[in-house]
């Protein structure tokens, strides 16, 4: 990649990075209000870096954490609201546990 970081990604590039089909991303756009995809003048979807971070989070919640669509949507909504320290620590530890378990399975 060039010295200049890429600012926008096509639906094909985003899908490839996440390991899903483009139709999955179009479905997620309908299901997650938090995802606001831009379209070019020709009607092609483009994802910003912020969109890509959100797509990675959605993918993580659905595939790794095994959330339902509704559960993932609620989790993302809850993240917008301030949390107490204990709740934040508990969630961070749970996410670390899942990550470490996935590493162990990969070995």
C-alpha positions, 0 to 999 in steps of 0.5 A: 500500500502507498504511504498514504493510507486508504480513506475509503473501501469498496464493498468488495474490499470490505467484504474480503477483509472481513471474510464475508460476502458483500451481501452480508454487508448490505444486510448489516446496513439494514440491521444496524442503524449505527452503520451509515454507508456513503454512496458514490454518484454512481450508487456504489457503496464506499466505507470510511475507516470509521465504517470499517472499524464498526464493521469489524466490531459487528463481525466480532460480536456476531462471529466471535462472541456469538451475539444475535443481530438483536443482541449485537445491536443492543450492545452497540447501542449500550456502548454509546451510553456511559458505563460504570467501571465494574461493567466496563471491566467485566466486558473487557475481561469477557472479550479478552477471554474469548480472544484468548480462547480463539488463539488457543483453538488456532494452535 
